[in-house]
Amino acid sequence: MTAKRQAFTGLALSLIAAAFLIHGLTAPSIEFSRFYFLTDRHSILSVIIGLWQEGESFLAAILALFSVAFPILKVITLATASLAMVVTGRIAKRTLHIAIMLGRWSMLDVLVLALVVFYVKNSGIGDANTLPGIWFFAAAVVLTTLAAFVLTESR
């Protein structure tokens, strides 16, 4: 694959990941059920806002950092590296390195949500189910990882 083709592929994957990330952050990701008729649906952003409003500012900040800031920065750095490669024909190594470093924390949300669902289902306090928001979030993480892989293959 030529360097230009890799750059365009990385850019396309980054843009698709950005759309999936926005949907993954705003769409409902988890549903809690109690007593068969009381249900609550939450997106990642609504959980952050809820934690902040309840005075849990530290937890809200940590979740916002790992769920919102890192993934958005990763998409931006990958798109920037791709655009630089399209324009100059060379990879922006420092920018790509930053994206790869941010990617190490990408699946943290999915892991935490899986643990919450497991705990609620096994504790007997109710039922929990994952909703499409978490799958869009996970898809965004996978797409950014693929974009980074495509771009690093040109080095």
Secondary structure as UniProt FT lines:
FT   HELIX           3..26
FT   STRAND          30..34
FT   TURN            35..37
FT   STRAND          38..42
FT   HELIX           44..53
FT   TURN            54..55
FT   HELIX           57..64
FT   HELIX           65..69
FT   HELIX           70..88
FT   HELIX           93..103
FT   TURN            104..107
FT   HELIX           108..123
FT   STRAND          127..130
FT   HELIX           132..152
FT   TURN            153..154
//
